[in-house]
Amino acid sequence: MDTFWQDLRYGMRMLMKHPGFTAVAVVTLALGIGANTAIFSVVNAVLLRPLPYAEPDRLMKVVQRNTAPGKSSMSALWAYRRFEVLRDHSQSLAGVAAYAERAYNLTGVDEPERLQVEFVSATYCQTLVIPAVVGRTFTAQEDKPHASPPTALISHGLWQRRFGADPKIIGRTIELDKQPLAVVGVLPAGFKGQSGTVDVWLPMGAVPVLMSPVMLTNPRSYWVQVIARLKPGVTLEQAQTEMNSLTEQIEKLYPGPTQSRPSGAGEEVITLVPLKEAQLNPVFRQSFLLLFAVVGIVLLIVCTNIAGLLLARTAGRQKECAVRLALGASRSRLVQQLLTESVLLSLSGGSLGILVALWGIDLLNEFKPTDAGQFWTSYAQTFRFFTIRLDGWVLAFNFLLAMVTGILFGLTPAWQASRPDLNRALKDSAGSLTAAWRGMGHSVWRLLVISQIALALVLLAGAGLMIRSLVNLLAVDLGFDPTNVITMQVYARDATLEFYRQLHERAAALPGVESVSVAGTAPLSGYSAMSSLEVEGRETTAAIHTVSPDYFRTLRIPLLGGRVFTEQDRIGAKRVAILNRTAAHRFFPGADPVGKLIRVHLAADYPKAEPLLEIVGIVGDVKYGRIEEVSRPEIYLSAWQPVAHPATLIIRARVDPTTLVSAVRREVRLLDPNLPLHGIETMAERVAEVTSRTRFLALMLGLFAGLALILSAIGIYGVIAHAVSARVKEIGIRMALGAESRAVLWLVLQNGIRLTFVGLALGLIASLAATRVLSSQLYGVSAIDATTFVMIALLLSVVALVASYLPARRATRVDPMVALRYE
């Protein structure tokens, strides 16, 4: 310990003696370690931190998997009848619970609110081991449709937000869509349910009054999801064996097609999947593991950069090291001293890196989709279950990373410094930079620079591909104009068509409104109602949208043929439909579909004989799901010939559309004070949401690649500058003998050019392999796109050339008389 404290004090004195070097090294390390700490906070939250339940490893998601060769599919949805068989007959599961997400309006209060609701079986809280903090949880009797009024559990947040944390909440009645519910308990703070941020939990006994009794009795109605808990001592393999036999039992009771096995699609097996794995979006996991690898490469570049600086610094300490060795110090003792300095430097960088990590975590949380958003990006569901924060594990990782980094970049300089030529080092000239350059092994410097260039090229290539992918994504024709458009949702089960017509008229009359439409859904909403239809005797499928007549004008969707809906397309008139371009080409290839008839099998009527619909127009394709998806057949029906609630209000404004929200809310309250306005989002925000993952990856890769480029330029400059300093006497002699400045310039430049070309060659080989990992994240560009690789190589070459030119130009200005007296 005495030796350790001695080395620590000496190391601190040496770092304080060179404040410029110390500051540059600490800041560089802070960027590298801080970036790694920030990304690790996500990896820790998603992959390492257990779910916030008792014995989370025993919690399973129960899915139904189709095992037919070539038709493998998996469904998380169950019919409630099939769930009951699993619940009542499983021997390896300690608890089995069903749940399903819905949304309802909190009514009978001054300010109505749209709430997320989960219908759950009575075994739900017991399976998750979630006790009520006030009151109780559901009983088995409440699964049966007998209670009047039905009971409810509420979230801790709703209890505080709407009821002032009233301890007398138990027994109080709340209303969802005007249906009274008796509150029997409050669940703990922080518990959000399985479907996201849930406000209210209802027992299955409430299904008949808020949905339909058929949902509980029809073995073909797939709407619930199932979770389970393994019994103590039961392995996943043992439980899965039982699931195989239960599959046969359920099939005997309820034969026929299921969600994962359509008619004639092979066999089905009940499959247990660890709950955390089921909740983790694979695209999300892949994105952040990719970023973790990227910041790891950045840290390697930081290490090589600092190692180069330390080599240059210890080159001037050759005589000191030689004297220590001559006086009896062992090489291991000398390495220990120098490594102590390196680790001290790294720990300082790691401490400052915590601030960088905090900033990075804030930046990562900025990209979390909000519950207000109508479209969940590919990683949004995962963000709903995991919280990114700087906890003890992340701080421990930061400390460990700082220690390892200090040893990593300090080992090579320490080893080189402990092996000086004592005979040369103890002579008068031993302190010269030329001797140090040779004694320290200039090949080590060159290897470090080559490594930096190769690693930087890998990051730059990845960033270039992601940026091109983002540009391609933003250039996609959405099929509509999102400028100054805002969408809002107004939904009630008992709302009439007249209500929506009046809302349409009132909104259209507001100042600043250019055009208004009501629709069942809006572009980029992430979902569409799919229906089967009959086209000239052929059965097929298409997405169905109910829209008011000015929907196409509001969104500026181009009309390609025929006409759009009019006010005359209402109840009692001939049923009409409009096709998008893809539907017209697929269903009527080479023919004009206007005037032809189709039959749409709507969920409310099928298999009754639906009326024929006349096609009156063709419009352009619109993106309703992900922008990357290819267009699919879409059929528009008139909202004034209703088949479903047109619950989305779409407004195009002449002013900032967000300024209209309060006025629209006032009009809704005048029409029905129990209806909340919710899901408020501009189309610009929606476009940003659906491109957020690609935008996020492009931004992160761009930042890290830019940092790598700067560090590589600094590394090249440092090596060339140090080489020039070591060869000042040689350069002076050359110039004294008549060498021209141009020859000296080329003499120095060729060192940098050689290093750059070797680094580029190695980097290109590594990039061709590394960028294949990005394939699933790219859009409209290949992972081995030649244009991107050439542009990145040229960029890195120019930067390296500039970094080499600066010290080379300085070499041409050496005064021969001064150079001959140098050192």
C-alpha positions in Angstrom: 0.0 0.0 0.0 2.9 2.3 0.7 4.2 1.7 -2.8 0.7 2.3 -4.2 0.2 5.6 -2.4 3.7 6.7 -3.5 2.9 5.9 -7.1 -0.5 7.7 -6.8 1.1 10.9 -5.4 3.8 10.9 -8.1 1.3 10.2 -10.8 -0.8 13.2 -9.7 2.2 15.4 -9.7 3.1 14.4 -13.2 -0.4 15.0 -14.5 -0.5 18.4 -12.8 2.9 19.2 -14.3 1.5 18.9 -17.8 -2.0 20.5 -17.5 -2.5 20.8 -21.3 -1.8 17.1 -22.0 -4.0 16.1 -19.0 -6.9 18.3 -20.0 -6.9 16.9 -23.6 -6.6 13.3 -22.4 -9.3 13.7 -19.7 -11.8 15.3 -22.1 -11.2 12.7 -24.8 -11.6 9.9 -22.3 -14.8 11.5 -20.9 -16.4 11.5 -24.3 -15.5 7.8 -25.0 -16.3 6.5 -21.5 -19.4 8.7 -21.2 -20.9 7.5 -24.5 -20.3 3.9 -23.5 -21.9 4.5 -20.1 -25.0 6.1 -21.7 -25.6 3.2 -24.1 -24.9 0.7 -21.4 -27.7 2.3 -19.3 -30.1 1.2 -22.1 -28.6 -2.3 -22.4 -28.8 -2.6 -18.6 -32.4 -1.6 -18.5 -33.5 -3.8 -21.5 -31.3 -6.9 -21.3 -29.8 -7.1 -17.7 -32.3 -5.5 -15.3 -35.0 -8.0 -14.2 -38.7 -7.1 -14.5 -40.1 -5.4 -11.4 -42.0 -8.5 -10.2 -41.4 -11.2 -7.6 -39.2 -14.0 -9.1 -39.5 -12.5 -12.6 -37.6 -15.4 -14.2 -40.6 -17.7 -13.6 -43.0 -15.4 -15.5 -43.9 -16.6 -19.0 -45.9 -15.3 -21.9 -48.1 -18.1 -23.3 -48.4 -18.0 -27.1 -49.7 -20.4 -29.7 -47.2 -21.4 -32.3 -47.9 -23.0 -35.7 -45.2 -25.6 -36.4 -46.1 -26.4 -40.0 -42.9 -26.4 -42.2 -42.8 -23.3 -44.2 -45.8 -21.8 -42.5 -44.4 -21.1 -39.0 -46.2 -18.4 -37.2 -47.0 -17.3 -33.7 -50.0 -15.6 -32.1 -50.2 -14.0 -28.7 -54.0 -13.8 -28.9 -56.3 -16.4 -27.2 -60.0 -17.1 -27.1 -61.2 -16.8 -23.6 -62.7 -20.3 -23.7 -59.4 -21.8 -24.6 -57.7 -19.8 -21.8 -60.1 -21.3 -19.3 -59.0 -24.8 -20.2 -55.3 -23.9 -19.8 -56.1 -22.2 -16.4 -58.1 -25.0 -15.0 -56.0 -28.0 -16.1 -52.3 -26.9 -16.0 -50.3 -28.6 -13.2 -46.9 -27.0 -13.8 -48.1 -23.4 -13.6 -48.6 -21.6 -10.3 -50.9 -19.1 -12.0 -52.3 -18.3 -15.4 -53.9 -15.0 -16.2 -55.6 -13.4 -19.2 -55.6 -9.7 -20.1 -56.7 -7.5 -23.0 -56.2 -3.8 -23.6 -59.0 -1.4 -24.5 -59.7 2.3 -24.1 -62.7 4.0 -22.6 -63.8 7.5 -21.6 -63.9 8.5 -17.9 -67.3 10.1 -17.7 -69.4 11.7 -15.0 -66.6 14.1 -14.0 -65.9 17.8 -14.7 -63.1 17.0 -17.2 -63.6 13.7 -19.2 -60.5 11.8 -20.0 -59.6 8.9 -22.3 -58.2 6.0 -20.2 -56.3 2.9 -21.0 -58.1 -0.1 -19.6 -57.1 -3.7 -19.1 -59.7 -6.5 -18.8 -58.1 -9.1 -16.6 -58.9 -12.4 -15.1 -59.1 -12.7 -11.3 -55.8 -14.5 -11.3 -53.9 -11.5 -12.9 -52.6 -9.9 -9.7 -51.9 -13.2 -8.0 -49.8 -14.4 -11.0 -47.8 -11.2 -11.1 -47.8 -11.0 -7.3 -49.1 -7.4 -7.3 -51.0 -6.6 -4.1 -53.3 -3.7 -3.7 -52.0 -0.7 -1.7 -55.5 0.3 -0.8 -58.5 -2.2 -0.8 -58.2 -5.5 -2.5 -57.7 -7.2 -5.8 -60.3 -9.2 -7.8 -61.9 -12.4 -6.6 -62.8 -15.4 -8.8 -66.5 -14.5 -8.5 -65.9 -11.2 -10.3 -64.8 -13.1 -13.4 -68.5 -14.0 -13.8 -71.0 -11.5 -15.3 -73.1 -11.1 -12.2 -71.9 -8.1 -10.3 -74.0 -4.8 -10.4 -72.2 -2.6 -10.8 -69.0 -4.3 -12.0 -65.9 -3.7 -9.9 -62.7 -1.9 -10.9 -59.1 -1.5 -9.8 -57.4 1.9 -10.5 -53.7 2.8 -10.9 -51.9 4.8 -8.2 -51.4 7.6 -10.7 -55.1 7.9 -11.5 -55.9 7.7 -7.8 -53.7 10.7 -7.1 -54.4 12.7 -10.3 -58.2 12.5 -10.4 -59.2 11.6 -6.9 -56.6 13.4 -4.8 -55.3 10.2 -3.2 -58.6 9.9 -1.3 -58.3 7.1 1.3 -62.0 6.6 1.1 -61.9 5.7 -2.6 -62.9 2.1 -1.9 -66.6 1.7 -2.7 -66.7 4.9 -4.7 -68.3 4.6 -8.1 -66.6 5.8 -11.3 -68.0 5.8 -14.8 -66.4 4.4 -18.0 -68.5 5.3 -21.1 -71.3 6.1 -18.6 -71.1 2.6 -17.2 -70.9 2.7 -13.3 -68.0 0.7 -11.7 -67.3 0.2 -8.0 -63.6 0.8 -7.1 -62.4 -2.1 -4.9 -58.6 -1.3 -4.9 -55.7 0.8 -5.9 -52.6 -0.9 -7.3 -49.0 0.1 -6.4 -47.2 3.1 -7.8 -45.1 2.3 -10.8 -47.2 -0.7 -11.9 -48.3 0.0 -15.5 -49.9 -3.2 -16.5 -48.9 -5.5 -19.4 -50.3 -3.3 -22.1 -48.4 -0.1 -21.3 -49.6 2.8 -19.1 -52.9 1.4 -17.8 -55.2 3.5 -15.7 -58.0 1.0 -14.8 -58.3 -2.8 -14.5 -61.7 -4.5 -15.0 -62.6 -8.1 -14.2 -63.9 -10.3 -17.0 -67.3 -9.9 -15.5 -67.4 -6.4 -17.0 -66.9 -7.6 -20.5 -70.7 -8.2 -21.2 -71.6 -4.6 -20.2 -68.7 -2.8 -21.9 -68.1 -5.1 -24.9 -70.2 -8.2 -25.7 -71.0 -11.4 -23.9 -69.9 -13.3 -27.0 -66.3 -12.3 -26.2 -66.4 -14.7 -23.2 -68.3 -17.6 -24.8 -67.2 -17.8 -28.4 -64.1 -20.2 -28.8 -63.3 -18.4 -32.1 -63.1 -14.9 -30.6 -59.4 -14.2 -30.1 -58.9 -11.1 -28.0 -57.0 -11.9 -24.8 -53.3 -12.5 -24.1 -52.0 -14.9 -21.5 -49.2 -14.8 -18.9 -48.3 -17.6 -16.5 -45.9 -18.2 -13.6 -44.0 -21.5 -13.3 -44.4 -23.4 -10.0 -41.3 -23.5 -7.8 -39.0 -26.3 -8.9 -40.6 -26.6 -12.3 -38.3 -26.0 -15.2 -39.3 -24.4 -18.5 -38.7 -27.6 -20.3 -41.0 -29.6 -17.9 -43.7 -27.0 -18.3 -43.4 -27.0 -22.1 -43.9 -30.8 -22.1 -47.2 -30.3 -20.3 -48.2 -27.5 -22.8 -47.8 -30.0 -25.6 -50.3 -32.3 -24.0 -52.7 -29.5 -23.2 -52.6 -28.4 -26.8 -54.2 -31.8 -27.8 -56.8 -31.4 -25.0 -57.8 -27.9 -26.1 -58.0 -29.0 -29.7 -60.4 -31.8 -28.8 -62.7 -29.4 -27.0 -62.5 -26.6 -29.6 -61.3 -28.0 -33.0 -60.9 -25.8 -36.0 -58.6 -22.9 -37.2 -57.0 -20.5 -34.8 -55.1 -17.2 -35.0 -51.7 -18.9 -35.5 -53.2 -21.8 -37.6 -55.7 -20.8 -40.3 -57.6 -23.5 -41.9 -55.3 -26.2 -43.3 -52.1 -24.5 -42.0 -50.7 -27.4 -40.0 -50.2 -28.2 -36.3 -50.3 -25.8 -33.3 -48.4 -26.0 -30.0 -48.8 -23.9 -26.9 -45.4 -22.3 -26.3 -44.0 -20.6 -23.2 -41.7 -17.6 -23.8 -40.0 -15.8 -20.9 -42.0 -12.6 -20.2 -39.1 -10.3 -20.5 -38.1 -11.8 -23.9 -41.7 -11.4 -25.1 -41.9 -7.8 -24.0 -38.6 -6.9 -25.7 -39.0 -5.7 -29.3 -36.2 -7.4 -31.3 -35.7 -4.4 -33.6 -35.1 -2.3 -30.5 -32.6 -4.7 -29.1 -30.8 -5.0 -32.3 -30.6 -1.2 -32.6 -29.0 -0.6 -29.2 -26.7 -3.6 -29.4 -25.5 -2.0 -32.6 -25.0 1.3 -30.9 -23.2 -0.5 -28.0 -20.8 -1.9 -30.6 -20.3 1.5 -32.2 -19.5 3.3 -28.9 -17.1 0.4 -28.2 -15.3 1.2 -31.4 -15.2 4.9 -30.4 -13.6 3.9 -27.1 -11.0 1.8 -28.9 -10.1 4.9 -31.1 -9.9 7.0 -27.9 -7.6 4.4 -26.4 -5.3 4.3 -29.4 -5.3 8.1 -29.4 -4.4 8.4 -25.8 -1.8 5.6 -26.2 -0.2 7.7 -28.9 -0.1 10.8 -26.7 1.4 8.7 -23.8 4.0 7.3 -26.1 5.0 10.8 -27.2 5.0 11.9 -23.5 7.0 8.9 -22.2 9.5 9.4 -25.1 10.8 12.4 -23.3 11.1 10.4 -20.1 13.6 7.8 -21.5 16.5 9.2 -19.4 14.3 9.2 -16.3 13.4 5.5 -16.9 17.0 4.6 -17.6 18.2 6.2 -14.4 15.5 4.4 -12.4 16.5 1.1 -13.9 20.2 1.8 -13.4 19.6 2.5 -9.7 18.0 -0.9 -9.3 14.3 -0.5 -10.1 12.7 -3.6 -11.8 10.9 -3.3 -15.0 7.7 -4.5 -13.4 8.0 -1.7 -10.8 8.5 0.8 -13.6 5.5 -0.5 -15.5 3.4 -0.3 -12.3 4.3 3.4 -11.8 3.4 4.3 -15.4 0.2 2.2 -15.3 -0.8 4.0 -12.1 -0.6 7.3 -14.0 -2.6 5.9 -16.9 -5.4 4.6 -14.6 -5.5 7.8 -12.7 -5.9 9.7 -16.0 -8.6 7.2 -17.0 -10.5 7.5 -13.7 -10.5 11.3 -14.1 -12.0 10.9 -17.6 -14.5 8.4 -16.2 -15.6 10.8 -13.5 -16.2 13.5 -16.1 -17.8 10.9 -18.3 -20.6 10.5 -15.8 -21.8 14.1 -16.8 -21.5 13.1 -20.5 -23.5 9.9 -19.7 -26.3 12.0 -18.0 -26.5 14.2 -21.0 -26.6 11.1 -23.2 -29.4 9.5 -21.2 -31.4 12.7 -21.5 -30.9 12.6 -25.2 -32.0 8.9 -25.4 -35.1 9.6 -23.4 -35.9 12.4 -25.8 -36.4 9.8 -28.5 -38.9 7.8 -26.4 -42.3 7.9 -28.1 -45.1 9.4 -25.9 -48.4 7.8 -25.0 -50.1 10.6 -26.9 -48.6 9.3 -30.2 -50.9 7.5 -32.6 -48.1 5.4 -34.1 -45.7 3.3 -32.1 -42.3 3.0 -33.8 -40.6 -0.4 -33.9 -39.0 0.1 -30.5 -41.8 2.0 -28.7 -43.4 -0.9 -27.0 -40.1 -1.7 -25.3 -39.7 1.8 -24.1 -43.0 1.5 -22.3 -41.7 -1.3 -20.1 -38.1 -0.2 -19.4 -36.8 3.0 -17.7 -33.4 4.3 -18.7 -31.5 5.8 -15.7 -28.1 6.1 -14.1 -28.2 3.5 -11.4 -25.6 1.6 -9.3 -25.0 -1.0 -12.0 -24.3 1.7 -14.6 -22.0 3.5 -12.2 -20.1 0.3 -11.5 -19.8 -0.3 -15.3 -18.4 3.3 -15.6 -15.8 2.6 -12.9 -14.8 -0.8 -14.4 -14.6 0.6 -17.9 -12.4 3.5 -16.7 -10.0 1.0 -15.0 -9.9 -1.3 -18.1 -9.4 1.6 -20.4 -6.5 3.0 -18.3 -4.8 -0.3 -18.4 -5.6 -0.8 -22.1 -4.1 2.5 -23.4 -1.4 2.6 -20.8 0.1 -0.8 -21.2 1.9 -0.3 -24.5 3.6 3.0 -23.5 4.5 1.5 -20.1 6.0 -1.6 -21.7 8.0 0.4 -24.2 9.3 2.8 -21.6 10.5 0.0 -19.4 12.8 -1.4 -22.1 15.2 1.5 -22.9 18.7 1.0 -24.2 20.6 2.0 -21.0 23.9 2.7 -22.9 22.2 5.1 -25.3 19.8 6.5 -22.8 22.4 7.5 -20.2 24.6 9.4 -22.7 24.2 13.1 -23.0 22.1 12.8 -26.2 19.9 10.3 -24.7 17.2 12.8 -24.0 17.0 13.8 -27.6 13.7 13.3 -29.4 15.4 11.4 -32.2 16.8 8.8 -29.8 13.4 8.6 -28.1 11.6 8.1 -31.4 13.9 5.2 -32.3 14.1 3.8 -28.8 10.3 3.8 -28.3 9.7 2.0 -31.6 8.1 4.3 -34.2 6.4 1.3 -35.6 4.1 1.3 -32.6 3.0 4.9 -33.4 2.3 3.9 -36.9 0.3 0.8 -35.9 -1.9 3.0 -33.6 -2.6 5.5 -36.4 -3.5 2.7 -38.9 -5.8 1.2 -36.3 -7.5 4.6 -35.8 -8.1 5.1 -39.5 -9.5 1.6 -40.0 -11.9 1.9 -37.1 -12.9 5.4 -38.1 -13.7 4.2 -41.6 -16.0 1.4 -40.2 -18.0 4.0 -38.2 -18.1 6.5 -41.1 -19.3 3.8 -43.5 -22.1 2.8 -41.1 -23.1 6.5 -40.5 -23.0 7.2 -44.2 -25.4 4.2 -44.9 -27.8 5.3 -42.2 -27.8 8.9 -43.4 -28.5 7.8 -46.9 -31.2 5.5 -45.6 -32.8 8.4 -43.7 -32.7 10.6 -46.8 -34.4 7.9 -48.8 -37.0 7.5 -46.1 -37.8 11.2 -46.0 -38.0 11.3 -49.8 -40.8 8.7 -49.9 -44.1 10.0 -51.3 -46.5 9.7 -48.4 -49.5 10.2 -50.7 -50.7 13.3 -48.8 -49.6 16.7 -47.7 -48.9 16.7 -43.9 -48.4 20.5 -43.7 -50.6 22.3 -41.2 -52.7 19.2 -40.6 -53.7 18.0 -37.1 -55.6 14.9 -36.0 -57.8 14.4 -32.9 -59.8 11.5 -31.7 -63.4 11.7 -30.4 -64.9 8.4 -29.6 -68.0 7.1 -27.8 -69.8 3.8 -28.2 -73.2 5.5 -28.3 -72.2 8.5 -30.5 -74.5 8.8 -33.5 -73.8 9.7 -37.1 -75.5 13.0 -36.5 -73.1 13.8 -33.7 -70.1 13.4 -36.1 -71.9 15.4 -38.8 -72.5 18.3 -36.3 -68.9 18.1 -35.1 -67.7 18.2 -38.7 -69.8 21.3 -39.4 -68.8 23.1 -36.1 -65.1 22.5 -36.7 -65.3 23.6 -40.3 -66.8 26.9 -39.1 -63.9 27.7 -36.8 -61.6 30.7 -37.8 -58.3 29.5 -39.3 -59.7 26.2 -40.6 -59.2 25.5 -44.2 -60.8 22.0 -44.5 -62.1 19.3 -42.1 -62.8 15.6 -42.4 -63.9 12.8 -40.1 -62.5 9.3 -40.7 -62.2 5.9 -39.0 -58.4 6.3 -39.2 -55.7 8.6 -40.4 -52.5 8.2 -42.5 -49.5 6.9 -40.6 -51.7 5.7 -37.8 -50.1 2.2 -37.9 -53.3 0.3 -38.3 -56.1 -0.4 -40.8 -59.2 -2.5 -40.6 -58.7 -5.5 -43.0 -61.8 -7.1 -44.6 -62.4 -9.7 -47.1 -64.2 -8.8 -50.3 -65.5 -10.2 -53.5 -64.3 -8.8 -56.8 -65.9 -10.2 -60.0 -66.3 -13.6 -58.4 -62.9 -13.6 -56.8 -62.3 -13.5 -53.0 -59.5 -11.2 -51.8 -58.7 -8.8 -49.0 -58.1 -5.1 -48.6 -57.8 -2.4 -45.9 -61.1 -0.5 -45.3 -61.3 3.2 -44.4 -64.5 5.1 -43.7 -64.1 8.8 -44.6 -66.2 11.9 -45.0 -66.5 13.5 -48.5 -63.8 16.1 -48.0 -61.2 13.7 -46.6 -59.2 13.7 -49.9 -59.3 17.5 -50.1 -58.2 17.9 -46.5 -55.2 15.7 -46.9 -54.7 16.7 -50.6 -54.8 13.1 -51.8 -54.7 13.2 -55.6 -57.8 12.0 -57.6 -56.7 9.7 -60.4 -60.0 8.9 -61.9 -63.8 9.2 -61.4 -64.9 11.3 -58.5 -64.6 11.6 -54.7 -67.5 11.2 -52.3 -70.2 13.9 -52.1 -72.8 14.9 -49.5 -75.3 12.9 -51.5 -73.4 9.6 -50.7 -75.4 9.1 -47.5 -77.8 6.6 -46.0 -80.5 5.5 -48.5 -78.4 6.4 -51.6 -76.5 3.8 -53.7 -73.5 2.3 -51.8 -70.3 3.6 -53.3 -66.5 2.9 -52.8 -63.3 4.5 -53.9 -60.1 2.4 -54.6 -56.5 3.4 -54.2 -54.1 3.0 -57.2 -52.8 -0.4 -55.9 -56.2 -1.8 -55.5 -57.3 -0.7 -58.9 -54.2 -2.2 -60.6 -54.5 -5.5 -58.6 -58.2 -6.1 -58.8 -58.8 -4.7 -62.3 -55.5 -5.1 -64.3 -55.6 -3.3 -67.6 -59.2 -2.1 -67.0 -60.9 1.0 -65.7 -62.6 0.0 -62.4 -64.9 3.1 -62.3 -68.5 1.9 -62.5 -67.7 -1.7 -61.6 -69.2 -3.5 -58.5 -67.5 -5.1 -55.5 -68.9 -6.7 -52.4 -67.1 -6.0 -49.0 -67.6 -8.5 -46.2 -67.8 -6.1 -43.2 -67.3 -7.6 -39.7 -70.7 -6.3 -38.6 -72.6 -8.0 -41.5 -70.6 -11.0 -42.6 -71.6 -13.7 -43.6 -74.9 -12.0 -44.4 -75.4 -10.9 -48.0 -73.9 -7.4 -48.1 -75.0 -4.9 -50.7 -72.9 -4.4 -53.8 -70.8 -1.2 -53.9 -70.2 0.8 -57.0 -66.6 2.0 -57.6 -66.9 5.8 -58.2 -63.3 6.9 -58.1 -59.6 6.1 -57.9 -57.1 8.0 -55.7 -53.4 7.8 -55.0 -51.7 5.4 -52.6 -51.4 6.7 -49.0 -49.0 5.4 -46.3 -51.1 4.2 -43.4 -48.5 2.0 -41.8 -44.7 2.2 -41.9 -43.2 4.4 -44.6 -41.0 1.5 -45.6 -43.9 -0.8 -46.4 -45.1 -1.3 -49.9 -48.5 0.1 -50.8 -51.4 -2.3 -50.4 -55.0 -2.3 -51.6 -57.1 0.2 -49.8 -60.8 0.8 -50.2 -62.6 3.9 -49.0 -66.2 3.9 -47.9 -68.4 7.0 -47.2 -68.7 7.9 -43.5 -72.2 9.1 -44.3 -73.1 5.5 -45.2 -71.7 4.3 -41.9 -70.2 0.9 -41.2 -68.1 2.1 -38.2 -67.5 5.2 -36.1 -65.5 7.8 -37.9 -63.8 8.8 -34.6 -60.8 10.7 -36.0 -61.2 14.4 -36.7 -58.7 15.7 -39.3 -58.2 19.5 -39.8 -56.1 21.4 -42.3 -55.5 24.9 -40.9 -54.4 28.2 -42.4 -52.5 28.9 -39.2 -50.6 26.8 -36.7 -53.0 23.9 -36.2 -52.2 23.4 -32.5 -53.9 26.8 -31.8 -57.2 25.2 -32.8 -57.2 22.5 -30.1 -58.9 24.5 -27.4 -61.6 25.7 -29.8 -62.3 22.2 -31.0 -62.4 20.9 -27.4 -65.0 23.6 -26.6 -67.2 22.5 -29.5 -67.0 18.9 -28.4 -68.0 19.8 -24.9 -71.0 21.7 -26.2 -72.1 18.6 -28.2 -71.4 16.1 -25.4 -69.8 17.1 -22.1 -68.8 13.5 -21.4 -66.6 13.1 -24.5 -62.8 13.9 -24.1 -60.7 15.1 -27.0 -57.6 12.8 -27.1 -54.9 11.5 -29.4 -54.0 15.1 -30.4 -51.1 15.1 -32.9 -50.0 17.0 -35.9 -49.1 15.2 -39.0 -45.6 16.6 -38.9 -45.2 15.0 -35.4 -46.6 11.8 -36.8 -44.1 11.8 -39.7 -41.3 12.4 -37.2 -42.5 9.5 -35.1 -42.5 7.0 -37.9 -39.0 8.0 -39.0 -37.6 8.4 -35.4 -35.8 5.0 -35.3 -33.9 5.7 -38.5 -33.4 9.3 -37.6 -32.1 8.3 -34.1 -29.6 5.7 -35.5 -28.4 8.2 -38.2 -27.9 10.9 -35.6 -26.1 8.6 -33.1 -23.9 7.0 -35.8 -23.2 10.4 -37.3 -22.1 11.8 -33.9 -19.9 8.9 -33.1 -18.4 8.7 -36.6 -17.7 12.5 -36.5 -15.9 12.0 -33.1 -13.9 9.1 -34.6 -12.9 11.3 -37.6 -11.7 14.1 -35.3 -9.8 11.7 -33.1 -8.2 10.0 -36.1 -7.1 13.4 -37.5 -5.6 14.3 -34.1 -3.8 11.0 -34.1 -2.4 11.4 -37.5 -1.3 14.9 -36.8 0.3 13.9 -33.5 2.4 11.1 -35.1 3.5 13.2 -38.1 4.3 16.1 -35.9 6.3 14.0 -33.5 8.1 12.4 -36.4 9.0 15.9 -37.7 10.3 16.9 -34.3 12.5 13.8 -34.1 13.9 14.4 -37.6 14.6 18.2 -37.2 18.4 17.7 -37.4 18.1 15.4 -40.4 15.8 17.9 -42.2 18.3 20.7 -41.4 21.1 18.8 -42.9 19.1 18.0 -46.0 18.2 21.7 -46.4 21.8 22.8 -45.7 22.9 20.5 -48.5 20.5 22.1 -51.0 17.2 20.2 -50.6 14.2 22.2 -51.8 11.1 22.8 -49.6 9.0 20.8 -52.0 11.2 17.7 -51.5 11.1 18.1 -47.7 7.3 18.5 -47.9 6.9 15.3 -49.8 9.4 13.5 -47.5 7.1 14.2 -44.6 3.8 13.8 -46.4 4.5 10.4 -47.8 4.6 9.0 -44.2 1.1 10.2 -43.6 -0.1 9.0 -47.0 1.3 5.5 -46.5 -0.4 5.2 -43.1 -3.7 6.5 -44.5 -3.7 4.0 -47.4 -2.9 1.1 -45.2 -5.6 2.1 -42.7 -8.1 2.6 -45.5 -7.4 -0.8 -47.0 -7.9 -2.5 -43.7 -10.9 -0.4 -42.9 -12.6 -1.2 -46.1 -12.2 -4.9 -45.5 -13.6 -4.6 -42.0 -16.5 -2.3 -43.2 -17.7 -4.8 -45.8 -18.2 -7.3 -43.0 -19.4 -4.9 -40.3 -22.0 -3.0 -42.3 -23.9 -6.2 -43.1 -25.2 -6.0 -39.5 -27.0 -2.8 -40.6 -28.9 -4.5 -43.4 -32.2 -4.8 -41.4 -31.9 -1.1 -40.4 -31.4 0.3 -43.9 -33.9 1.5 -46.5 -33.3 2.0 -50.2 -29.5 1.4 -49.9 -27.3 -1.7 -49.9 -25.1 -2.5 -46.9 -22.2 -2.7 -49.4 -23.1 0.4 -51.4 -20.1 1.3 -53.4 -20.9 5.0 -53.7 -21.0 5.4 -49.9 -17.8 3.6 -49.4 -16.0 5.6 -52.0 -17.3 8.9 -50.6 -16.3 8.0 -47.1 -12.8 6.8 -48.1 -12.3 10.1 -50.0 -13.5 12.1 -46.9 -11.2 10.3 -44.6 -8.3 10.6 -47.1 -8.8 14.4 -47.3 -8.9 14.7 -43.5 -5.7 12.6 -43.2 -4.0 14.6 -45.9 -4.7 17.9 -44.1 -3.6 16.4 -40.8 -0.3 15.3 -42.4 0.1 18.6 -44.4 0.2 20.9 -41.3 3.3 19.4 -39.7 4.9 18.8 -43.1 4.6 22.5 -44.0 6.2 23.3 -40.6 9.1 21.1 -41.5 9.8 23.1 -44.7 10.3 26.3 -42.6 13.1 24.8 -40.5 16.2 27.1 -40.3 19.2 24.8 -41.1 21.5 26.7 -38.6 18.9 26.2 -35.8 18.3 22.6 -36.8 22.0 21.7 -36.6 22.1 22.9 -33.1 18.7 21.2 -32.2 18.7 19.0 -29.1 
